[in-house]
Amino acid sequence: MAAISAIANKTNSCSGASVKTGKLGCNLEFGTPRHLIAFKAGLVIPAATVFNQAYINGLVQEGKAIPLVGADAFEPLSSEDSMFTYNSGIDVQNLDGLPKYKLTYREDHQFYRELSKIKGFKQYDFAIGDHKGNWKLAVDANGDYKGLTAGMVNPEMVMDRTDGGDPESKSLQVQFINRKEWDLDYVLLDRANLENDPEDFQGVNGVILTFDVVPASAATELVVKAVLESDGNTPVEGLDESDFLYTVAGATEVLTAPTEADGVYTFTVTALVSTETLTMRLYDSSANKNIIIEASGETYSSDILTADVV
């Protein structure tokens, strides 16, 4: 796939050559906003970047991006330009209106809890995706790209369901504070020029690790169960030894390839010693990050599981 600089503001969807209505070129349009990616404020996306799942996942792993895809509803809350009127009736603009978006998500409560954590002021820039899979980015003075500059990011309360009404939901309001980025300094990325749909850009999936068998003195097996934090039940399958970090009394131990069945992983380890403290967590040792990226593109993270050998 081509770099952003090669596809920005270009569309491949122009057709109907036999229909000549007199207007040159193809319209590059942006549809209803449905997706956001929150970037760490000030993050620069070099012009040569390939805007795909691998790139976004890398930023997610580094803690520099939070995908918020698949909103169920969009509401524009933008303010209008303000005018001052002289006694003569002449209007003069005295204030630029600012864009403000409200996106409503109907997801599970784990998503709602995590969404509440991004409340803040001027902490994020945002890429905006529409219902067709197109993206809008800002362009800086160097010809590189970035998210659109945001001011207040406000996750609203969960809206409860009423009798016969809509399902419960949670909305996110974002005000954008650089009007020039909206009027001039922006680019559109046409879905036809991209590798991935917005739904491929997913956030981190929380994982709960538990010792399925209590670690006992002299044992040479360690049995760890992994389930999704969102429901506490769905097994996380397909992990291998490189996805785990195991320590004994504070020292990292090398894990052998586990056997796995329905999210339960059995590792062969050095014989356990009574009272020693064990820890286990998901970890990408090659990147030294607490978020792992699977071949499928899914990302996972867990808290540290701790237990004393009995």
Residue frames relative to the residue before (quaternion, step in Angstrom):
aa qw qx qy qz dx dy dz
M 1.0000 0.0000 0.0000 0.0000 0.00 0.00 0.00
A 0.5220 -0.6627 0.4476 0.2968 3.56 -1.08 0.73
A 0.5956 -0.5541 0.4471 0.3721 3.54 -1.29 0.41
I 0.6839 -0.4844 0.3467 0.4212 3.57 -1.26 0.41
S 0.6628 0.5374 -0.3196 0.4119 3.58 0.88 -0.93
A 0.6794 0.4949 -0.2909 0.4570 3.58 1.16 -0.55
I 0.7679 0.3516 -0.1901 0.5006 3.60 1.18 -0.43
A 0.4576 0.7038 -0.4510 0.3030 3.59 1.23 -0.22
N 0.8565 0.0726 -0.1040 0.5004 3.56 -0.95 1.02
K 0.5794 0.5445 -0.3992 0.4566 3.56 1.14 0.62
T 0.1360 -0.7871 0.5974 0.0711 3.55 -1.09 0.75
N 0.2711 -0.7591 0.5716 0.1531 3.53 -1.11 0.74
S 0.5753 0.6606 -0.3392 0.3428 3.56 1.28 -0.05
C 0.4410 0.6941 -0.4709 0.3193 3.60 1.21 0.10
S 0.1210 0.7853 -0.5961 0.1153 3.58 -0.84 0.99
G 0.6333 0.5509 -0.3792 0.3893 3.56 -1.21 -0.32
A 0.0747 0.8499 -0.5178 0.0634 3.57 0.93 0.91
S 0.6453 0.5372 -0.3353 0.4273 3.59 1.12 -0.51
V 0.6572 0.4643 -0.3063 0.5087 3.57 1.27 -0.25
K 0.0190 0.8145 -0.5750 0.0745 3.59 -0.32 1.27
T 0.0567 -0.8429 0.5348 -0.0159 3.54 -0.10 1.33
G 0.6349 -0.5885 0.3202 0.3847 3.58 1.24 0.15
K 0.6515 0.4695 -0.3331 0.4942 3.60 1.21 -0.08
L 0.3808 -0.7653 0.4820 0.1922 3.54 -0.68 1.18
G 0.8185 0.3013 -0.2042 0.4446 3.52 -1.17 0.64
C 0.4673 -0.6535 0.5259 0.2794 3.52 -1.39 0.20
N 0.4702 -0.6605 0.5037 0.2982 3.53 -1.04 0.72
L 0.1636 -0.7313 0.6534 0.1071 3.53 -1.02 0.88
E 0.0102 -0.8465 0.5283 -0.0655 3.54 -0.19 1.31
F 0.2682 -0.7289 0.6069 0.1687 3.52 -1.27 0.52
G 0.3227 -0.7985 0.4885 0.1399 3.52 -0.76 1.10
T 0.7851 -0.2965 0.2450 0.4854 3.54 -1.23 -0.57
P 0.4422 -0.6957 0.4897 0.2840 3.63 -0.72 0.98
R 0.0039 0.8089 -0.5858 0.0497 3.56 -0.89 1.01
H 0.7908 0.2582 -0.0989 0.5461 3.57 1.20 -0.49
L 0.0784 -0.7644 0.6378 0.0526 3.53 -1.20 0.66
I 0.0688 -0.7165 0.6842 0.1174 3.51 -1.31 0.46
A 0.2350 -0.7700 0.5809 0.1203 3.56 -0.62 1.16
F 0.1263 -0.7804 0.6104 0.0495 3.55 -0.71 1.13
K 0.5864 -0.5355 0.4633 0.3934 3.55 -1.18 0.54
A 0.5528 -0.6455 0.4067 0.3351 3.60 -0.77 1.03
G 0.8052 0.2713 -0.2233 0.4776 3.53 -0.92 0.99
L 0.4437 0.6946 -0.4627 0.3264 3.59 1.26 -0.10
V 0.2053 -0.7742 0.5912 0.0952 3.57 -0.85 1.04
I 0.2044 -0.7519 0.6173 0.1085 3.55 -0.97 0.95
P 0.3641 -0.7632 0.4801 0.2332 3.63 -0.25 1.18
A 0.6218 -0.5911 0.3752 0.3510 3.56 -1.11 0.77
A 0.6823 0.4936 -0.2902 0.4545 3.59 1.10 -0.60
T 0.4356 0.7262 -0.4413 0.2969 3.61 1.28 -0.02
V 0.2936 -0.6923 0.6265 0.2051 3.55 -1.15 0.72
F 0.2739 -0.7917 0.5316 0.1245 3.56 -0.47 1.26
N 0.3303 0.7418 -0.5105 0.2828 3.56 0.15 1.32
Q 0.7586 -0.3926 0.2633 0.4485 3.55 -1.32 -0.01
A 0.6367 0.5386 -0.3363 0.4375 3.58 0.96 -0.82
Y 0.6611 0.5016 -0.3107 0.4634 3.59 0.97 -0.83
I 0.6829 0.4767 -0.2941 0.4690 3.58 0.84 -0.96
N 0.6412 0.5220 -0.3324 0.4537 3.60 0.95 -0.81
G 0.6199 0.5424 -0.3404 0.4534 3.57 1.06 -0.72
L 0.6630 0.4845 -0.2998 0.4857 3.58 1.02 -0.80
V 0.6075 0.5448 -0.3449 0.4639 3.57 1.06 -0.74
Q 0.6661 0.5085 -0.2993 0.4563 3.57 0.90 -0.93
E 0.6953 0.4597 -0.2642 0.4852 3.59 1.08 -0.72
G 0.4906 -0.6723 0.4254 0.3555 3.58 1.26 -0.12
K 0.5474 0.6383 -0.3772 0.3882 3.58 1.21 0.45
A 0.7720 0.2323 -0.1508 0.5721 3.61 1.24 -0.03
I 0.0866 -0.7651 0.6372 0.0324 3.53 -1.16 0.79
P 0.2149 -0.7817 0.5696 0.1353 3.65 -0.31 1.14
L 0.0390 -0.7665 0.6409 -0.0114 3.56 -1.00 0.94
V 0.1242 0.8479 -0.4981 0.1325 3.54 0.57 1.20
G 0.7971 0.3852 -0.2398 0.3985 3.51 -1.36 0.32
A 0.1744 0.7783 -0.5789 0.1696 3.60 0.86 0.88
D 0.4178 -0.7279 0.4961 0.2223 3.55 -1.06 0.78
A 0.7999 0.0768 -0.0359 0.5941 3.59 1.18 -0.42
F 0.1546 -0.7699 0.6149 0.0728 3.53 -1.22 0.64
E 0.0085 -0.7836 0.6212 -0.0079 3.55 -1.06 0.84
P 0.2920 -0.7526 0.5578 0.1927 3.61 -0.73 0.99
L 0.0832 -0.8004 0.5936 0.0124 3.56 -0.90 1.00
S 0.2750 0.8119 -0.4793 0.1883 3.56 1.26 0.43
S 0.4077 -0.6870 0.5466 0.2512 3.53 -1.17 0.68
E 0.4546 -0.6789 0.5097 0.2694 3.58 -1.21 0.53
D 0.6116 -0.5116 0.4398 0.4132 3.54 -1.29 0.31
S 0.3055 -0.7567 0.5552 0.1610 3.56 -1.04 0.85
M 0.1716 -0.7985 0.5741 0.0583 3.55 -0.98 0.93
F 0.2360 -0.7159 0.6355 0.1668 3.53 -1.28 0.57
T 0.1879 -0.7972 0.5677 0.0828 3.57 -0.87 0.94
Y 0.3508 -0.7274 0.5571 0.1936 3.56 -0.81 1.08
N 0.6762 -0.4831 0.3614 0.4229 3.56 -1.29 0.27
S 0.6357 0.5437 -0.3209 0.4442 3.54 1.21 -0.56
G 0.5672 -0.6083 0.3842 0.4007 3.58 1.27 -0.19
I 0.5331 0.6304 -0.4079 0.3899 3.58 1.26 -0.09
D 0.2906 -0.7609 0.5608 0.1486 3.54 -0.90 1.01
V 0.0369 -0.7592 0.6495 0.0198 3.53 -1.13 0.75
Q 0.4185 -0.7096 0.5032 0.2610 3.56 -0.81 0.99
N 0.0835 -0.8195 0.5657 0.0374 3.58 -0.89 0.91
L 0.7989 0.1260 -0.0905 0.5811 3.61 1.24 -0.07
D 0.3530 -0.7166 0.5628 0.2125 3.55 -0.94 0.93
G 0.4278 -0.6644 0.5462 0.2781 3.54 -1.03 0.79
L 0.2691 -0.7680 0.5625 0.1459 3.56 -1.18 0.56
P 0.4863 -0.6596 0.4833 0.3080 3.60 -0.99 0.78
K 0.0321 0.7715 -0.6347 0.0314 3.54 -1.12 0.75
Y 0.1283 -0.8154 0.5641 0.0219 3.55 -0.71 1.12
K 0.1081 -0.7467 0.6510 0.0836 3.50 -1.24 0.63
L 0.0347 -0.7903 0.6113 -0.0213 3.55 -0.62 1.18
T 0.1987 -0.7938 0.5698 0.0756 3.56 -0.87 1.00
Y 0.1506 -0.7965 0.5846 0.0326 3.53 -0.84 1.09
R 0.1369 -0.7503 0.6409 0.0867 3.54 -1.05 0.83
E 0.2083 0.7799 -0.5418 0.2341 3.54 0.02 1.36
D 0.6539 -0.4737 0.3721 0.4578 3.58 -1.19 -0.49
H 0.6823 -0.5264 0.3272 0.3876 3.55 -1.28 0.30
Q 0.5554 0.5681 -0.4138 0.4446 3.60 1.14 -0.34
F 0.6290 0.5150 -0.3272 0.4817 3.59 1.03 -0.78
Y 0.6548 0.5202 -0.3189 0.4460 3.59 0.92 -0.87
R 0.6410 0.5236 -0.3278 0.4555 3.59 0.98 -0.82
E 0.6852 0.4783 -0.2867 0.4685 3.56 0.90 -0.93
L 0.6185 0.5512 -0.3437 0.4422 3.59 1.02 -0.77
S 0.6250 0.5604 -0.3360 0.4271 3.59 1.04 -0.74
K 0.6289 0.5878 -0.3280 0.3891 3.59 1.15 -0.57
I 0.6836 0.5102 -0.3076 0.4217 3.61 1.12 -0.40
K 0.3385 0.7374 -0.5130 0.2802 3.57 1.21 0.32
G 0.3834 0.7186 -0.5182 0.2611 3.58 -0.91 0.86
F 0.4033 -0.6980 0.5448 0.2309 3.54 -1.36 0.09
K 0.8619 -0.0272 -0.0373 0.5050 3.55 -0.81 1.15
Q 0.4281 0.6976 -0.4673 0.3341 3.57 1.06 0.75
Y 0.7944 0.2537 -0.1033 0.5421 3.59 1.19 -0.51
D 0.1928 -0.6737 0.6907 0.1784 3.45 -1.47 0.39
F 0.2399 -0.8169 0.5168 0.0897 3.59 -1.04 0.71
A 0.2492 -0.6595 0.6845 0.1855 3.49 -1.22 0.77
I 0.1913 -0.7875 0.5799 0.0840 3.57 -0.99 0.86
G 0.1362 -0.7920 0.5924 0.0566 3.57 -0.85 1.02
D 0.3121 -0.7564 0.5425 0.1902 3.57 -1.05 0.71
H 0.7320 -0.4568 0.2913 0.4131 3.55 -1.34 0.11
K 0.6619 0.4925 -0.3050 0.4757 3.59 1.25 -0.26
G 0.5710 -0.6055 0.3816 0.4021 3.58 1.26 -0.15
N 0.4660 0.6374 -0.4690 0.3958 3.59 1.23 0.33
W 0.2294 -0.7786 0.5703 0.1262 3.57 -1.21 0.51
K 0.2115 -0.7473 0.6164 0.1301 3.55 -1.20 0.62
L 0.0046 -0.7818 0.6219 -0.0450 3.55 -0.91 1.07
A 0.4376 -0.6413 0.5478 0.3117 3.55 -1.28 0.30
V 0.2486 -0.7376 0.6054 0.1660 3.56 -1.24 0.48
D 0.3053 -0.7769 0.5228 0.1731 3.58 -0.89 0.91
A 0.7458 -0.4335 0.2799 0.4214 3.54 -1.33 0.09
N 0.6752 0.4900 -0.2916 0.4680 3.60 1.19 -0.44
G 0.5467 -0.6209 0.3979 0.3965 3.57 1.28 -0.06
D 0.5253 0.5783 -0.4327 0.4498 3.57 1.26 0.33
Y 0.4511 -0.7107 0.4882 0.2305 3.57 -1.28 0.12
K 0.0277 -0.7799 0.6252 -0.0054 3.53 -1.28 0.40
G 0.5897 -0.5230 0.4455 0.4246 3.54 -1.28 0.01
L 0.5801 -0.5598 0.4540 0.3796 3.55 -1.27 0.35
T 0.5032 -0.7009 0.4256 0.2728 3.56 -0.79 1.08
A 0.1274 -0.8046 0.5788 0.0372 3.56 -0.78 1.08
G 0.3426 -0.6935 0.5928 0.2244 3.52 -1.28 0.53
M 0.8338 0.0173 0.0293 0.5510 3.56 -0.29 -1.28
V 0.0941 -0.7444 0.6600 0.0360 3.52 -0.99 0.99
N 0.0153 0.8490 -0.5205 0.0901 3.55 -0.38 1.24
P 0.1851 -0.7580 0.6157 0.1104 3.61 -0.45 1.16
E 0.3206 -0.7679 0.5260 0.1756 3.57 -0.74 1.04
M 0.6711 -0.4666 0.3749 0.4374 3.55 -1.32 0.13
V 0.5601 -0.5478 0.4868 0.3863 3.54 -1.25 0.42
M 0.2929 -0.7466 0.5763 0.1572 3.54 -0.89 1.00
D 0.3316 -0.7697 0.5149 0.1801 3.56 -0.53 1.18
R 0.5209 -0.6218 0.4856 0.3258 3.50 -1.24 0.51
T 0.2334 -0.7416 0.6123 0.1436 3.53 -1.11 0.77
D 0.6830 -0.4729 0.3457 0.4362 3.57 -1.25 0.34
G 0.8477 0.0781 -0.0905 0.5169 3.55 -0.72 1.10
G 0.5913 0.6096 -0.3535 0.3922 3.59 1.27 0.08
D 0.7464 -0.3677 0.2966 0.4686 3.52 -1.32 -0.31
P 0.5905 -0.5467 0.4394 0.3992 3.60 -1.22 0.40
E 0.6268 -0.5148 0.4017 0.4252 3.56 -1.23 0.34
S 0.0181 -0.7999 0.5973 -0.0559 3.54 -1.12 0.72
K 0.2034 -0.7447 0.6171 0.1525 3.52 -1.35 0.17
S 0.2196 -0.7994 0.5522 0.0887 3.56 -0.86 1.00
L 0.2071 -0.7451 0.6234 0.1151 3.51 -1.27 0.59
Q 0.1426 -0.7774 0.6086 0.0694 3.56 -0.83 1.03
V 0.0234 -0.7865 0.6168 -0.0209 3.55 -0.93 0.96
Q 0.1363 -0.7654 0.6231 0.0856 3.56 -0.83 0.99
F 0.2477 -0.7625 0.5857 0.1189 3.54 -0.92 0.99
I 0.2294 -0.8550 0.4625 0.0503 3.57 -0.66 1.13
N 0.6541 0.4432 -0.3394 0.5104 3.61 1.21 0.14
R 0.2577 -0.8139 0.5029 0.1348 3.58 0.00 1.31
K 0.6073 0.5781 -0.3598 0.4094 3.59 1.04 -0.71
E 0.6138 0.5451 -0.3503 0.4511 3.58 1.10 -0.65
W 0.6901 0.4732 -0.2727 0.4748 3.60 1.11 -0.60
D 0.7056 0.4554 -0.2621 0.4754 3.56 1.10 -0.66
L 0.8415 0.1405 -0.0087 0.5216 3.58 0.91 -0.91
D 0.8062 0.3537 -0.1527 0.4489 3.56 0.64 -1.16
Y 0.5160 0.6004 -0.4573 0.4051 3.56 0.54 1.18
V 0.1720 -0.7500 0.6261 0.1263 3.53 -1.34 0.34
L 0.2819 -0.7200 0.6064 0.1855 3.53 -1.31 0.44
L 0.2057 -0.7538 0.6136 0.1138 3.56 -1.02 0.86
D 0.3157 -0.7702 0.5306 0.1602 3.56 -0.51 1.22
R 0.5511 -0.6368 0.4330 0.3213 3.58 -0.91 0.95
A 0.6166 0.5730 -0.3522 0.4092 3.60 1.04 -0.70
N 0.7064 0.4370 -0.2559 0.4945 3.58 1.23 -0.42
L 0.6458 0.5306 -0.3004 0.4595 3.58 1.28 0.02
E 0.5216 -0.6466 0.4649 0.3063 3.57 -1.21 0.50
N 0.8210 0.2865 -0.0778 0.4876 3.55 0.96 -0.91
D 0.4340 -0.6208 0.5827 0.2945 3.49 -1.31 0.51
P 0.6419 -0.5309 0.3688 0.4125 3.61 -1.14 0.47
E 0.6250 0.5714 -0.3436 0.4060 3.59 1.03 -0.73
D 0.5728 0.5796 -0.3810 0.4368 3.59 1.26 -0.25
F 0.6559 0.4901 -0.3056 0.4860 3.57 1.22 -0.46
Q 0.0729 0.8367 -0.5323 0.1063 3.55 0.13 1.29
G 0.5168 -0.6345 0.4837 0.3103 3.52 -1.24 0.53
V 0.6938 -0.4655 0.3521 0.4218 3.53 -1.35 -0.02
N 0.2905 -0.7349 0.5896 0.1668 3.56 -1.00 0.88
G 0.3525 -0.7403 0.5359 0.2014 3.56 -0.71 1.09
V 0.1333 -0.7893 0.5980 0.0404 3.57 -1.03 0.87
I 0.2382 -0.7408 0.6116 0.1427 3.56 -1.05 0.85
L 0.1400 -0.7752 0.6129 0.0619 3.57 -0.80 1.06
T 0.0304 0.7701 -0.6368 0.0200 3.56 -1.07 0.80
F 0.4509 -0.6269 0.5471 0.3232 3.54 -1.23 0.46
D 0.3207 -0.7796 0.5092 0.1734 3.56 -0.46 1.22
V 0.7340 0.1817 -0.1365 0.6400 3.54 1.31 -0.42
V 0.4853 -0.6747 0.4640 0.3065 3.59 -0.79 1.00
P 0.4462 -0.6931 0.4863 0.2897 3.64 -0.74 1.01
A 0.0611 -0.8210 0.5671 -0.0247 3.56 -0.66 1.17
S 0.6361 -0.5508 0.3887 0.3755 3.53 -1.15 0.68
A 0.8268 0.1978 -0.2150 0.4807 3.56 -1.09 0.98
A 0.4783 0.6595 -0.4560 0.3582 3.62 1.21 -0.04
T 0.2188 -0.7820 0.5717 0.1171 3.58 -1.09 0.72
E 0.6632 0.4161 -0.3151 0.5364 3.54 1.28 0.35
L 0.1389 -0.7544 0.6374 0.0735 3.52 -1.15 0.76
V 0.1218 -0.8152 0.5659 0.0206 3.58 -0.60 1.16
V 0.0206 -0.8194 0.5688 -0.0676 3.56 -0.49 1.26
K 0.2048 -0.7717 0.5940 0.0982 3.55 -0.92 0.97
A 0.1068 -0.7937 0.5980 0.0313 3.58 -0.97 0.92
V 0.0642 0.7823 -0.6149 0.0758 3.57 -0.77 1.11
L 0.5934 -0.5743 0.4267 0.3689 3.55 -1.23 0.45
E 0.4939 -0.6731 0.4737 0.2804 3.54 -0.98 0.90
S 0.5794 0.6317 -0.3681 0.3602 3.59 1.10 -0.66
D 0.8204 0.1290 -0.0658 0.5532 3.59 1.02 -0.75
G 0.4121 -0.7483 0.4403 0.2763 3.57 1.28 -0.09
N 0.7147 0.4584 -0.2297 0.4758 3.55 1.27 0.23
T 0.6662 0.5284 -0.3147 0.4219 3.58 0.91 -0.91
P 0.3781 -0.7444 0.4951 0.2403 3.63 -0.61 1.05
V 0.3130 -0.7034 0.6081 0.1938 3.53 -1.18 0.68
E 0.0748 -0.8399 0.5371 -0.0206 3.54 -0.33 1.28
G 0.7593 0.4489 -0.2794 0.3793 3.54 -1.35 0.19
L 0.4650 0.6559 -0.4732 0.3601 3.61 1.17 0.29
D 0.1810 -0.7671 0.5989 0.1422 3.58 -1.25 0.30
E 0.7640 -0.4064 0.2421 0.4388 3.56 -1.29 0.07
S 0.6335 0.5473 -0.3367 0.4311 3.59 1.13 -0.60
D 0.6299 0.5405 -0.3289 0.4504 3.58 1.27 -0.21
F 0.7051 0.4335 -0.2470 0.5038 3.60 1.28 -0.12
L 0.1695 -0.7267 0.6521 0.1338 3.53 -1.28 0.54
Y 0.0654 -0.8118 0.5789 -0.0404 3.56 -0.63 1.24
T 0.0111 -0.7996 0.6004 -0.0063 3.57 -0.85 0.97
V 0.1494 -0.7418 0.6478 0.0882 3.53 -1.28 0.61
A 0.8326 -0.0730 -0.0061 0.5490 3.57 -0.65 1.18
G 0.7440 -0.4352 0.2086 0.4621 3.56 1.02 0.86
A 0.6610 0.4845 -0.3046 0.4853 3.60 1.24 -0.19
T 0.4661 -0.6866 0.4873 0.2717 3.56 -0.94 0.92
E 0.1538 -0.7798 0.6037 0.0626 3.55 -0.95 0.95
V 0.4549 -0.6730 0.5124 0.2784 3.58 -1.09 0.72
L 0.2594 -0.7688 0.5695 0.1316 3.54 -0.90 0.98
T 0.3589 -0.6842 0.5843 0.2482 3.56 -1.17 0.61
A 0.6700 -0.4816 0.3648 0.4313 3.56 -1.27 0.30
P 0.3164 -0.7766 0.5092 0.1936 3.63 -0.72 0.97
T 0.3828 -0.5942 0.6177 0.3448 3.48 -1.41 0.04
E 0.1025 -0.8171 0.5670 0.0176 3.59 -1.04 0.71
A 0.0753 0.7647 -0.6374 0.0581 3.53 -1.07 0.83
D 0.8508 -0.0901 0.0207 0.5173 3.58 -0.68 1.17
G 0.7425 -0.4355 0.2292 0.4545 3.56 0.87 0.94
V 0.5876 0.5192 -0.3865 0.4855 3.59 1.25 0.27
Y 0.1349 -0.8203 0.5557 0.0092 3.57 -0.56 1.26
T 0.1284 -0.7871 0.6015 0.0472 3.57 -0.84 1.03
F 0.1088 -0.8040 0.5845 0.0097 3.55 -0.60 1.23
T 0.3304 -0.6787 0.6105 0.2399 3.55 -1.22 0.59
V 0.0010 -0.8163 0.5742 -0.0624 3.58 -0.70 1.12
T 0.6391 -0.4674 0.4280 0.4359 3.54 -1.34 0.11
A 0.6319 -0.5748 0.3566 0.3783 3.56 -0.99 0.87
L 0.4251 -0.7256 0.4918 0.2259 3.54 -0.83 1.07
V 0.2589 -0.7590 0.5842 0.1250 3.54 -1.19 0.71
S 0.5723 -0.6301 0.4111 0.3264 3.55 -0.88 0.97
T 0.8369 0.1952 -0.2211 0.4611 3.54 -1.17 0.95
E 0.4941 0.6323 -0.4597 0.3804 3.62 1.17 -0.10
T 0.3661 -0.7268 0.5426 0.2083 3.56 -1.12 0.73
L 0.1591 -0.7844 0.5968 0.0566 3.55 -0.84 1.05
T 0.0401 -0.7670 0.6369 0.0669 3.55 -1.21 0.55
M 0.0419 -0.7679 0.6391 0.0128 3.52 -1.23 0.59
R 0.1318 0.7707 -0.6171 0.0891 3.53 -1.04 0.80
L 0.5279 -0.5657 0.5021 0.3862 3.55 -1.31 0.18
Y 0.1190 0.8016 -0.5664 0.1499 3.56 -0.87 0.95
D 0.2526 -0.7328 0.6128 0.1539 3.55 -1.07 0.83
S 0.2499 -0.8153 0.5045 0.1353 3.57 -0.10 1.28
S 0.6221 0.5554 -0.3546 0.4230 3.61 1.07 -0.61
A 0.7539 0.3287 -0.1872 0.5371 3.58 1.15 -0.65
N 0.3216 -0.7601 0.4895 0.2814 3.57 1.32 -0.23
K 0.4955 0.6329 -0.4285 0.4126 3.55 0.94 1.01
N 0.4721 -0.6898 0.4833 0.2603 3.55 -1.17 0.66
I 0.6343 0.4514 -0.3299 0.5339 3.57 1.31 0.20
I 0.1884 -0.7841 0.5822 0.1037 3.57 -0.85 0.97
I 0.2279 -0.7492 0.6091 0.1255 3.55 -1.19 0.66
E 0.2656 -0.7805 0.5494 0.1355 3.55 -0.65 1.13
A 0.6748 -0.4946 0.3577 0.4148 3.58 -1.26 0.35
S 0.6267 0.5482 -0.3250 0.4484 3.58 1.15 -0.60
G 0.5469 -0.6086 0.3980 0.4148 3.56 1.25 -0.38
E 0.5157 0.6310 -0.4239 0.3951 3.59 1.25 -0.17
T 0.2049 -0.7673 0.5961 0.1180 3.55 -1.13 0.71
Y 0.0907 -0.8069 0.5837 -0.0033 3.57 -1.01 0.89
S 0.0115 0.7707 -0.6370 -0.0050 3.53 -1.24 0.55
S 0.1016 -0.7950 0.5958 0.0518 3.58 -1.12 0.64
D 0.5035 -0.5660 0.5343 0.3750 3.51 -1.34 0.17
I 0.5914 -0.5590 0.4353 0.3850 3.57 -1.30 0.12
L 0.2475 -0.7465 0.6036 0.1309 3.56 -0.84 1.06
T 0.0427 -0.8144 0.5780 -0.0291 3.58 -0.74 1.09
A 0.1233 0.7777 -0.6108 0.0827 3.58 -1.06 0.76
D 0.3361 -0.7051 0.5853 0.2178 3.54 -1.22 0.58
V 0.4787 -0.6652 0.4921 0.2937 3.55 -0.96 0.91
V 0.2388 -0.7870 0.5566 0.1171 3.58 -0.89 0.96
